[in-house]
Amino acid sequence: MRILIDYRPALRHRTGVGLWVTRLVEALAERQGAEALEITVFSSSWKHRLIAALPARVNGVDRRVPVRLLNWLWHHAEWPAVESLASGTFDVVHSPSPLLIPARRAARLITIHDVDFLRHPERGAREIRRDYPVLARAHAHRADGVVVPSAHTGDEVARRLDIPRDRIVVCPNGAPDWPARTRPPATGHLLFVGTIAPRKNVDRLLTAYAQVRERRPDAPPLVLAGQSTPESRQTLARLTRPPLAGHVRHEGYVDEQHLRTLYDEAVLLVLPSLDEGFGIPALEAMTVGVPVIAAARGALPEVVGDAGLLVDPLDVSALAAAIERVLSDDRLRDRLSVAGRARARQFTWRASADALTGAYAQAIERRRARVGSGQG
C-alpha cells in the first residue's frame, strides 16, 4: 500500500494537528515490518523546510511552494495533482484537514478534527474562515473516507455534513510515551493547556479561579500554556488586574520539554472547553498522573471517562467548587491520579495506526468500486 500524507502541519509547532500527524506517521512506520506499507510524507512551504528526522523507511518530499498559494490552488482550482509535486504513484492520499488533496488515481481521505469551523466560522484563521465552511461538505461527500479523532466528532460530522457512518473512521490520539511522575508536587500550580480562544472557555476559568482564591487565598497559582489569538486580548488583560494579578501567568506556546515540566509540577489540570474534538491535554495529564477536571461536553467525557471530574463548563460556581474539592481532598487527588494513568493506557498510537490502515484499505476499495461504476 503506497501512502502519501500531508505533513505540513508538523513543520512548525507540533501541537494539535501537527502532533497528531507526527505521531501517526511514526506509528504507521512501525507497522511497515508487518504490512507492505510504503509511506511518503509531503511538505511544501516557502519559509519552512522539512528538516526533522523522519522514521526509518519513510520518504520525505519537500517543495518550495508557499502554503497559502498551494492551498488556494488545491481548494479552488483542484490543481495541481499531488503526484506532479511528489513525483510518485500512490494508492491513497491523506489530508490532515477537512479539504481534499487533488490526486489522479489515488483514494483520498480527509480528516475532520472538530466541527467548530461550522459552528463558529468567524473564529477561524483567514484561510479556514474562507474555505472550510464553504467547501467542507462537498469535499467530505467526494472523499473515499473521513477520519475523525473521536466518536463525538464522528456523530457531529455525520449529522452536520450528512455523511454515512460507514465512511467515517474513528482514529483517536494515542497517549504520549511519558513515564508517570513518581510523586505529586509539594506545592505546584493549577494548569490549563490550549489556545487562548473563546471555545476554550478561559474567561470562565479565570472567574472560577478568582472565586477559589477569594475563599482560599493560599490556592496555587494558575498557569495558562498555549498560544494567544486576536480574540484573547481582553482575556489576557485580566491577568494584569486584581484579583488575578500576580496569581495567573500566561506561558504562551511551550515546546514538549517545557510542557512536560509544567505537567510534572501541576496539582491538577483544568480543561473547561465548550467543545473539543478530542482533548489531547486531558490525555497528556492522565498519562503523567495529574488529576483532571474537564468539561462535560464534546469529546472530553469520551476521553476522560470516570478518571476525572466532569463539570458543566457554563457553570462557573460548579467549576470553582470542583477545583476546591480536588485541592482540599488528598484521597481524591490520589484516586484521580491512579485512575487517570489507567485510563491513558487505553489510548495508543499503535491502535490509531491500526484504525488508519483499515481506513486506507476501505478507501482504496471504495475508490475502485467508484471507478468501476463510472463514478470516479
C-alpha positions in Angstrom: 0.0 0.0 0.0 1.6 3.3 -1.2 0.5 6.1 1.2 1.1 9.8 0.9 0.3 12.0 4.0 0.3 15.8 4.0 2.9 16.6 6.7 2.8 20.4 6.6 1.1 20.8 9.9 4.2 19.3 11.6 6.6 21.8 10.1 6.4 24.3 13.0 4.7 23.9 16.4 3.9 20.3 17.0 0.7 20.7 18.8 -2.8 19.8 17.8 -2.9 18.6 14.2 0.9 18.8 13.9 1.4 16.4 16.8 -1.4 14.1 15.5 0.2 13.7 12.1 3.7 13.3 13.5 2.8 10.5 15.9 0.6 8.7 13.3 3.4 8.7 10.8 5.7 7.2 13.5 3.1 4.6 14.4 2.5 3.7 10.7 6.2 3.4 10.2 6.4 0.8 13.0 3.8 -1.3 11.1 6.0 -1.5 7.9 7.6 -4.7 9.1 4.2 -6.4 9.5 2.5 -4.9 6.4 3.6 -3.9 3.0 3.4 -0.1 3.6 5.3 2.5 1.6 4.9 5.8 3.4 5.7 9.2 1.9 5.2 12.5 3.8 4.6 15.6 1.7 5.7 19.1 2.7 5.6 22.4 0.9 6.5 25.8 2.2 8.3 28.9 1.1 9.8 29.5 4.6 10.0 26.2 6.4 11.9 23.1 5.4 11.3 19.5 6.2 14.4 19.1 8.4 13.0 16.9 11.2 14.4 13.3 11.2 11.7 11.1 9.8 11.2 7.5 10.9 13.2 4.8 9.1 11.9 4.0 5.6 9.6 7.0 5.5 10.2 9.0 2.4 10.1 12.8 2.6 9.1 15.2 -0.3 9.8 18.9 0.3 8.8 21.5 -2.2 9.4 25.3 -2.0 5.8 26.4 -2.8 4.1 28.8 -0.4 1.5 27.1 1.8 -1.3 29.7 1.1 -0.7 29.6 -2.7 -0.8 25.8 -2.8 -3.9 25.6 -0.6 -5.7 28.1 -2.8 -4.9 26.2 -5.9 -5.8 22.8 -4.3 -9.1 24.1 -2.8 -10.3 26.3 -5.6 -8.7 25.1 -8.8 -8.2 21.4 -7.7 -4.8 21.6 -9.3 -2.0 20.5 -9.4 -2.4 16.8 -8.7 -0.1 15.9 -5.8 1.6 13.2 -7.9 3.1 16.0 -10.0 4.7 17.5 -6.9 5.6 14.3 -5.2 6.8 12.5 -8.3 5.3 9.2 -7.5 2.3 7.0 -7.7 0.1 6.4 -4.6 -2.8 4.2 -3.6 -4.1 6.6 -1.0 -3.6 10.3 -0.3 -4.5 11.5 3.2 -5.2 15.2 4.0 -5.0 16.1 7.7 -7.6 18.8 7.1 -11.3 18.7 6.0 -10.4 19.5 2.4 -9.2 17.1 -0.3 -5.8 17.0 -1.9 -6.1 16.6 -5.7 -4.8 13.3 -7.0 -5.0 11.5 -10.3 -5.9 7.9 -9.3 -5.4 7.5 -5.6 -8.1 7.1 -3.0 -8.5 10.3 -1.0 -9.2 10.8 2.7 -9.8 13.9 4.7 -9.5 14.5 8.5 -12.1 16.5 10.5 -10.7 17.1 14.0 -13.7 19.1 15.2 -16.6 21.0 13.6 -16.0 24.4 15.3 -15.4 25.8 11.8 -19.1 25.0 11.0 -20.5 26.2 14.3 -18.4 29.4 14.5 -16.8 30.1 11.1 -16.0 33.7 12.3 -13.4 32.2 14.8 -11.2 30.6 12.2 -8.0 31.9 10.8 -8.3 33.6 7.5 -7.9 30.6 5.2 -10.0 28.3 7.4 -12.7 31.0 7.7 -12.7 31.5 3.9 -12.6 27.8 2.7 -13.7 25.3 5.3 -17.3 26.3 5.9 -18.0 26.7 2.1 -16.2 23.6 0.8 -16.1 21.0 3.6 -19.5 19.4 2.8 -18.7 18.9 -0.9 -15.2 17.6 -0.1 -16.5 15.2 2.6 -19.0 13.7 0.1 -16.4 13.3 -2.6 -13.8 11.8 -0.2 -13.3 8.0 -0.1 -13.1 8.2 3.7 -13.4 10.7 6.6 -11.1 10.3 9.6 -12.1 11.7 13.0 -10.4 11.5 16.4 -13.5 10.6 18.5 -17.0 9.1 18.2 -18.3 12.5 19.3 -16.7 14.2 16.3 -17.9 11.3 14.1 -21.5 11.9 15.2 -21.2 15.7 14.5 -19.7 15.1 11.1 -22.5 12.6 10.2 -25.2 15.0 11.4 -23.9 18.3 10.1 -22.4 17.1 6.8 -24.8 14.2 6.1 -22.1 11.7 5.7 -22.9 7.9 6.1 -21.4 6.5 9.2 -19.7 3.6 7.3 -17.5 6.2 5.6 -16.3 7.7 8.9 -13.4 6.1 10.8 -12.6 7.0 14.4 -8.8 7.2 14.8 -8.1 8.5 18.4 -5.0 10.1 19.6 -2.5 8.0 21.5 -1.1 8.8 24.8 2.5 10.2 24.9 5.3 7.9 25.8 5.9 9.8 29.0 6.5 7.9 32.3 4.2 8.8 35.2 5.7 11.1 37.7 7.0 9.5 40.8 5.3 11.8 43.3 2.9 14.8 43.1 4.5 18.3 43.6 4.9 19.7 47.1 3.4 23.0 46.1 2.8 23.2 42.3 0.2 25.1 40.2 -3.1 24.7 38.5 -2.7 24.2 34.8 -4.6 24.9 31.6 -3.2 23.8 28.3 -4.7 25.1 25.0 -5.1 28.0 22.7 -6.4 31.1 24.4 -9.6 31.2 22.3 -13.3 31.6 23.0 -14.0 27.9 22.5 -11.6 27.0 25.3 -13.7 29.0 27.8 -10.7 30.6 29.6 -12.7 33.6 30.8 -15.0 31.4 32.9 -11.9 29.5 34.2 -10.4 32.8 35.3 -13.6 33.8 37.0 -13.9 30.4 38.8 -10.2 30.7 39.8 -10.9 34.2 41.3 -13.7 32.6 43.3 -11.4 29.9 44.6 -8.8 32.5 45.6 -11.4 34.5 47.5 -12.2 31.5 49.6 -8.7 30.0 49.6 -6.0 32.8 49.5 -3.4 30.0 49.6 -4.6 28.4 46.4 -1.8 27.5 44.0 -1.1 29.9 41.1 -2.8 29.2 37.7 -0.6 28.7 34.6 -2.1 29.1 31.1 0.0 27.3 28.5 -1.0 28.0 24.9 -0.8 30.4 22.0 -2.8 33.6 22.2 -5.2 34.7 19.4 -6.6 38.1 18.4 -9.7 37.3 20.4 -7.7 36.7 23.6 -6.6 40.2 24.2 -9.3 41.1 26.7 -9.0 37.7 28.4 -5.2 38.1 28.9 -5.6 41.7 30.0 -7.5 40.4 33.1 -4.2 38.8 34.3 -2.8 42.3 35.0 -5.6 43.4 37.2 -6.8 42.3 40.7 -7.8 39.7 41.8 -5.8 37.8 39.2 -2.6 39.9 39.0 0.4 38.1 40.4 -1.5 34.8 40.6 -2.0 33.8 36.9 0.7 33.7 34.3 0.4 33.1 30.6 3.3 31.0 29.2 2.3 31.2 25.5 3.3 28.4 23.2 5.6 25.9 25.0 7.7 23.1 23.5 7.3 19.5 24.5 10.1 19.5 27.1 8.7 22.6 28.9 5.1 21.3 28.6 6.2 18.1 30.3 7.8 20.1 33.1 4.5 22.0 33.6 2.6 18.7 33.9 5.1 17.4 36.4 4.6 20.4 38.6 0.8 20.6 38.2 -1.5 19.9 41.1 -4.3 19.4 38.6 -5.3 20.2 35.0 -8.5 22.2 34.3 -9.9 21.9 30.8 -13.2 23.7 30.7 -13.6 23.8 26.8 -17.0 24.4 25.4 -16.2 21.8 22.7 -13.3 19.5 21.9 -12.9 17.2 19.0 -10.7 15.0 21.3 -8.8 16.8 24.1 -5.1 16.0 23.9 -4.2 17.8 27.2 -6.5 15.6 29.2 -4.8 12.5 27.9 -1.3 14.0 28.5 -2.2 14.9 32.0 -3.6 11.5 32.8 -0.5 9.8 31.4 1.7 11.7 33.9 -0.8 11.2 36.7 -2.1 14.7 37.0 -5.8 14.8 38.2 -8.1 16.2 35.6 -11.2 18.5 35.8 -12.8 18.6 32.4 -16.0 19.9 30.8 -18.8 17.5 30.4 -19.0 18.5 26.7 -17.7 17.4 23.3 -15.3 14.5 23.3 -13.9 15.2 26.7 -16.2 12.7 28.5 -15.2 10.1 25.9 -11.5 10.7 26.7 -11.6 11.2 30.4 -14.4 8.7 31.3 -14.7 8.3 35.1 -11.0 9.0 35.6 -11.6 12.7 36.1 -14.2 15.2 37.4 -16.6 16.4 34.7 -18.4 19.7 35.1 -20.8 21.9 33.2 -18.4 24.5 31.6 -21.1 27.2 31.7 -21.5 26.9 35.5 -18.7 29.0 37.0 -19.6 28.1 40.5 -19.6 24.4 39.8 -16.1 24.8 38.2 -14.8 26.6 41.2 -16.3 24.0 43.5 -14.6 21.2 41.6 -11.2 22.9 41.8 -11.6 23.4 45.6 -12.7 19.9 46.0 -9.6 18.5 44.3 -7.3 20.9 46.2 -8.7 20.0 49.6 -9.0 16.2 49.2 -5.8 14.3 49.2 -7.5 11.0 48.7 -9.5 12.3 45.7 -6.3 13.5 44.1 -4.7 10.1 44.6 -7.7 8.3 43.2 -7.9 10.5 40.1 -4.1 10.2 39.6 -4.3 6.4 39.6 -7.5 6.2 37.5 -6.1 8.7 35.0 -2.9 6.6 34.4 -5.0 3.5 33.8 -7.3 5.4 31.5 -4.5 6.8 29.5 -3.1 3.3 28.8 -6.2 2.6 26.8 -5.1 5.1 24.1 -2.2 4.0 22.0 -0.8 5.3 18.7 -0.5 1.6 17.6 -4.3 1.2 17.9 -4.7 4.5 16.0 -2.4 3.3 13.2 -4.4 0.0 13.1 -7.6 2.0 12.6 -6.0 4.2 10.0 -4.6 1.4 7.9 -8.1 -0.2 7.9 -9.5 3.2 6.8 -7.0 3.3 4.0 -7.8 -0.2 2.8 -11.6 0.6 2.8 -11.0 3.8 0.9 -9.0 2.1 -1.8 -11.8 -0.5 -2.3 -14.3 2.3 -2.3 -12.3 4.2 -4.9 -12.0 1.1 -7.1 -15.7 0.5 -6.9 -16.5 4.1 -7.9 -14.1 3.9 -10.8 -15.6 0.6 -11.9 -19.1 2.0 -11.8 -18.0 5.0 -13.8 -18.3 7.5 -10.9 -14.6 8.0 -10.4 
